[in-house]
Amino acid sequence: MLSTMGFLDHAQRPARPGAEPLESRQDPWPWRVARRTSGSAEADDAFARTQPQWRSPSRRFADGFATWRKKPVLARHSSTRRRGDENGSIQGSCICGEVAFEVEAPFALFLNCHCSRCRKATGTAHSCEVIVKASALRWLRGAASVVRFDLPHARSFATAFCKTCGSPMPHLTRSGHEAIIPAGGFDEPLGAAPDRHVHWASRADWYVHGDGLLLQD
């Protein structure tokens, strides 16, 4: 039969001969003591100061919420944040350095295109392009080394690349009104990101959108 002694608090239990004083002992189950002695958040905090390894449920929730609040939030990029809205020029070049260009801000569009033609032309899930007025594009060197390909049966599709290294290069639309600049060709930080996906319904079935992939440096 169980003795009622097992249900007595520490203060009510008689000390064994030769045992250390009760007030100097360390309770191996601090949460058990806390349940008996704490009735409010203030009491829990007071006890936690004497038992650093213990945190009440309310304190664990509060600490977790504070940690969540400190996590960075990825804001959506908008055209108002672009450096391309400011006056000035941004330079770019090919891999081998034979071709260099300069683009005058502001940008008209900054987008990702998922059409099948852009995927084949770039070998990637989508192209990433800046679109400006034709007069905003200037060649700094190597314009003669840029090769253009116009898809014969397409109404407006074209590509351009350096004939030496094959890097995608800027080109004018067939109308001659706009210039399409591969964003990866810029040499300087843009401080911005595309603000739209176009031809989304044509995207590759293996394309993963968002933060679903492993990040490695």
N, C-alpha and C positions, 0 to 999 in steps of 0.2 A: 504494500500500500504506500502511496506517495505521501510524504510528510508535508504538512502545511508550511514547513519551513521554506520549501522551494518557491512559495508565492510571496515571501516577505521581501520588502525592499532592502537595499544594502544597509541602510541606517538601522533597520530592525533586526538584522542578523547578528547573533552573538559572535564575537571574535574568538578564534581558536587561540589556545595558549601559545605564546611566542610569535604570533602573526603580527605583520606590520599594521600600523594604524589604518583604518579604513580610508581616511581622508587623503592618505599618501598613495593609495593604490591607483593604478591605471586600469580603467574598465576596458576589457578587450572588445566590448560591443558598444561603442559610443552612440550608435544610432538608437539602441534600446533605451539608454539613459535619456537621450534627447526626446524620444517619444513621451516619456513620462514627465519631462520637465519643461517642454516647449509647448506653448499654446498660441504663439503669434510669430510673425516674421521677425520682430525685434528680439524675442527670446531666442529664436533660431540663430540669429546673427551673433548674439552674445555667446551662445554655446559654441558656435563655429570658431570664434576667436580663441577659445581654449582647446579646440579640437580641429586643427587646420585640415586634417584629412577628411573631415565630414562636411557635407553640404546638404542642407534640407532640400526637399523636392521643390519648394518655391524658389529657393536660391538657385538650384540647378536650372530651372526654367528661365529665371531672369538672366543668368549668365549666358545661357544659350541664345536667348533673344538678343542680348547685347552684341554677341559675336556675329549673329546673322546680320544685324543692322550695319556692322562695320564692313561687310563684304562689298566689293565694288560692284556697281551696277553698270552693265554695258548699255550705254545710251545709243539710240538710233542716230546715225549720221544724217544731217540735213544739209542742203545746199548753202544755208546761211553760215555754216561753219567752215566752208571750204576756203582754202587759200586762193582758189581759182576765182573767187568773187572779188579779190583785191587786184588793184593795178600792179603790173609787173610782169616779168617773164620767167618761165621755167624751162630749163634745158634738159635734153635727153640725148641718148646715143645708142649705137648698137654694141654688141659684145666686143667686136674687134676694134672698135673705135674709128673705123673709116668714115662712118656717117654720124653726123651730129645735127641736131635741130633745136629750135626754140619755139615755145608756144606762148603767146600773149594772153593773159587773163582778161576777162572772166571766161569760165567754162560755160557752155550752153547745157551740156548733159554729162553725167558721169554714171556709167551703167555696166551691168553684166549681161551679156547676150548669150542665151542658151540654145540658139537655133543650131540645127545640124551642120550648117555650113561653117559657122564660127567654130564649132567643136572640131571639125575636120581640119580647118585652116590653122588652128592653134595646137591641136593634139591634146587639148585639155577639156575640162567639163564645160567651160564657157570662156568667152573672151571678156576682157575688162577694158573698156574704152572710154576715152574722153573725147567729146565732140565740141568743136569750136568753129567759128567762122573761118572760111578759107584764108582770109587775109591775116589771121592770127598765127599762122604757121610760117616759119622761116627756116630755111636750110642754112646751117652754119658751115658745113663742109660735106662733101661726098654725095651730093644730090644725084650725080651721074651714076653712082653705084647702087641706087635704089631701083629694084625691078618691080614692076607692077603686073598683076594678073587680074584680068576681068573675066568673070565666069560668063561664057557666051550666052547661055540660055536664061541667065538671071536678069531681072530688071535693073538691079543696082549693086549687086554684090561684087566686091573687089578686095584684093589683098596686096600688100607691098612688103618687100623684105630686102635686106642687104645681100647683094650677090656674093659677097665674100664669106660671111658667117651665117647668113640665113635668119638673122634676127628680124622679127616683125617691125615694120617701120610705118610712119604716118603716110596717109594717102588722102587724096581728095575724093569726094563722092563724084558720081558721074555727072551730076548737075553742076559741079564746080562751086557750089555754094558753101559747103562745109568741108572740114578736114576731120578725119578720124585718127585719133592718136592712141596706140596701144599703151595703156597706163604703165605697164611694166618697163617701158623704155625710158621713163623719166629718171634722171640722175639725182634729183633732189627730192626730199620728203615733201609730200603734198599736204600732210596734216588733215587728210580727209579720206573718205571711202565712198564707193558707189552708193547711190541712194535708191537704186531700183534694179530689179531683175526683169529682163524682157524676154519674150518667147518662152515663158516659164513652162507652158504645157509641152514644149518640145525638149525639155531637159533630159539628160541621160538617166536611164533607170538605175545606174549605179552611183549617181551623184548623192552625196550626203550633205544636207543643208544644216547649218548651225554648228553647235559645239559637240556633235556626236562622235568626233574622232579623237584619237589619242594625240596629245600635243608633245612634240619633241623638239629640242634645239639641236 
